């Protein structure tokens, strides 16, 4: 049985936004006089919801300070003069081709709704996706909530669903939701880190996805792991 639904992560999978995220977070921390963080530390939390990312980066900050960091991050990330964040070469063509083949397409992202809607609008990809879920609408990755919501909304079962992402949080999300995972190693987390989570493959270029799907006969069953509790809205 072939996959019916392909769920994409956004940052680092379809959009090359790593530099912009790192720059915006560094500026946000500087605005509030927080100790600077190295780019590798910030890259490590890309893919998490903003609340989880800030808490991981600045655990010594209290709730009010973390809220201020989040607000300043949004200002800098959305600034018109911010670091560019283009789609990866070929990403638009891949999404269009998969839509033309009849796949259901979705996005599961650590971005907030306003940020994703803007990215979908400016990239021109919005019309291709049947549904999307963000970190302010569901528990942050790697909790399975947003992927479970997507499958429920589209009426697709886990064995027919493929999660595509560039971080271990995407791989863990797939495992926790009982779906298959396809890793891409041109994004944030290195290949070795992704392979620890046993994705079906780890591709070097987004443009390889259609051919890989064409060669694959179908999805294998994957037992869902225990779902961790979702205690709070992440944004």
C-alpha positions in Angstrom: 0.0 0.0 0.0 1.4 3.4 -1.0 1.3 6.5 1.2 -1.8 8.7 0.9 -0.6 11.6 3.1 2.7 13.3 3.2 3.3 15.7 6.0 6.2 18.2 5.7 8.0 20.0 8.4 8.6 23.6 7.2 11.8 25.2 8.5 14.9 23.3 7.3 12.8 21.0 5.1 11.0 23.2 2.6 12.4 26.6 3.6 16.0 27.5 4.2 15.3 29.6 7.3 18.1 28.4 9.6 20.2 31.6 9.3 17.2 33.8 9.9 16.1 31.9 13.0 19.6 32.0 14.5 19.9 35.7 13.8 16.5 36.6 15.2 17.1 34.6 18.4 20.5 36.2 18.9 19.0 39.6 18.5 16.2 38.8 20.9 18.6 37.7 23.6 20.7 40.8 23.1 17.7 43.1 23.4 17.0 41.7 26.9 20.6 41.5 28.0 20.6 37.7 28.2 23.8 35.8 27.8 24.5 35.1 24.1 24.0 31.6 22.7 26.2 30.0 20.0 24.6 29.3 16.6 24.9 25.6 17.2 22.9 25.9 20.4 20.1 27.7 18.6 20.2 25.3 15.7 19.7 22.5 18.2 16.2 23.8 19.2 14.9 24.6 15.7 11.8 22.5 15.2 10.5 22.9 18.7 7.7 25.2 19.5 8.9 28.7 20.4 8.1 28.3 24.1 10.1 25.0 24.3 12.9 26.5 22.3 13.3 29.5 24.6 13.0 27.4 27.7 15.7 25.1 26.5 18.0 27.9 25.5 17.4 30.1 28.5 16.3 27.9 31.4 17.5 30.4 33.9 15.0 33.0 32.7 11.7 33.2 34.6 8.3 33.0 32.8 8.1 36.8 32.2 11.6 37.0 30.8 11.0 34.0 28.5 7.8 35.7 27.2 9.8 38.9 26.5 12.4 36.8 24.5 9.6 35.2 22.5 8.1 38.6 21.7 11.4 40.1 20.6 12.2 37.0 18.5 8.9 37.4 16.6 9.7 41.0 16.0 13.1 40.3 14.6 12.1 37.2 12.6 9.2 39.0 10.9 11.3 42.2 10.2 11.2 43.1 6.5 15.0 43.7 6.6 15.7 40.3 8.3 18.0 37.6 6.9 16.4 36.1 3.8 14.7 32.7 4.2 14.1 31.3 0.7 12.6 27.9 -0.2 15.2 25.3 -0.8 16.0 24.9 -4.6 13.4 22.7 -6.1 11.0 22.7 -3.1 8.2 24.4 -4.9 8.4 22.0 -7.8 8.4 19.0 -5.5 5.3 20.1 -3.7 3.5 20.8 -7.0 4.5 17.4 -8.4 3.3 15.5 -5.4 0.1 17.4 -5.4 -0.3 16.6 -9.1 0.2 12.9 -8.3 -2.8 13.0 -5.9 -1.1 12.9 -2.5 -2.7 14.6 0.4 -0.2 17.2 1.6 0.1 18.8 5.0 2.5 20.8 7.2 3.4 20.1 10.8 5.7 22.9 12.1 7.1 24.5 15.2 6.3 27.9 13.7 3.3 29.8 15.1 0.2 30.3 12.9 0.9 33.8 11.9 4.4 32.9 10.8 3.4 29.9 8.8 0.5 31.7 7.1 2.9 34.4 6.1 5.4 31.9 4.8 2.8 30.0 2.8 1.5 33.2 1.3 4.8 34.6 0.4 6.2 31.3 -1.0 3.1 30.6 -3.0 2.8 27.1 -1.6 -0.4 27.6 0.5 -2.8 26.3 -2.1 -1.0 22.9 -2.2 -1.6 21.9 1.4 -4.9 20.3 2.5 -4.3 21.2 6.2 -1.5 22.6 8.5 -0.8 22.5 12.2 1.4 24.8 14.2 3.0 24.8 17.6 0.4 27.3 18.9 -2.4 24.9 17.9 -1.1 21.7 19.3 1.6 20.3 21.6 5.1 20.9 20.4 7.1 18.2 18.6 8.0 15.5 19.4 4.6 15.0 21.0 2.3 13.4 18.4 -0.6 15.8 18.8 -0.2 17.9 15.6 0.4 14.8 13.5 -2.6 13.0 15.0 -4.8 16.1 14.4 -3.7 16.2 10.8 -4.5 12.5 10.2 -7.8 12.9 11.9 -8.8 16.0 9.9 -7.9 14.2 6.6 -9.2 10.7 7.5 -5.9 9.0 7.0 -4.5 6.2 9.3 -0.9 6.2 10.5 0.3 3.4 8.2 -0.6 5.5 5.2 1.1 8.6 6.4 4.7 9.8 5.9 6.4 12.5 8.0 9.2 14.4 6.2 11.6 16.4 8.3 15.2 17.5 9.0 15.3 17.2 12.8 15.2 14.4 15.3 12.1 16.1 16.6 10.3 15.3 13.3 11.6 11.7 13.5 10.3 11.3 17.1 7.0 12.9 16.1 6.5 10.2 13.5 7.4 7.4 15.9 5.1 8.8 18.6 2.2 9.1 16.1 2.8 5.6 14.7 3.7 6.8 11.2 6.7 6.3 8.9 9.4 9.0 8.7 11.6 10.2 5.9 14.7 12.3 6.9 16.3 15.0 4.9 19.9 15.8 5.9 20.4 19.2 4.2 18.7 21.0 7.1 19.4 21.5 10.7 20.4 18.1 12.3 23.2 16.1 10.9 22.7 12.7 9.2 24.0 10.6 12.1 21.6 12.3 14.5 18.7 11.6 12.2 19.6 8.0 11.5 19.4 7.1 15.2 15.7 7.3 14.8 15.5 4.7 11.9 13.8 6.8 9.2 13.0 4.9 6.0 15.8 6.9 4.3 17.9 10.1 4.6 17.9 12.2 1.5 20.5 14.8 0.5 18.1 17.0 -1.6 14.5 17.8 -1.5 14.3 17.1 -5.2 15.0 13.4 -4.5 11.7 12.9 -2.7 9.4 12.2 -5.8 11.8 9.6 -7.2 12.2 8.0 -3.8 8.5 7.7 -3.5 8.2 6.3 -7.0 10.7 3.5 -6.2 9.1 2.6 -2.8 6.4 0.0 -3.1 4.5 1.1 0.0 4.4 1.9 3.7 5.2 -0.6 6.4 3.3 -0.8 9.7 4.8 0.9 12.6 3.7 0.5 16.1 2.9 3.7 17.9 4.8 4.4 21.1 3.2 5.6 24.3 2.0 9.2 23.8 3.6 11.5 26.4 1.2 13.9 28.2 0.4 17.2 26.6 0.1 19.5 29.6 0.1 23.0 28.2 -0.4 24.9 25.0 3.1 25.5 23.8 2.7 29.1 22.8 
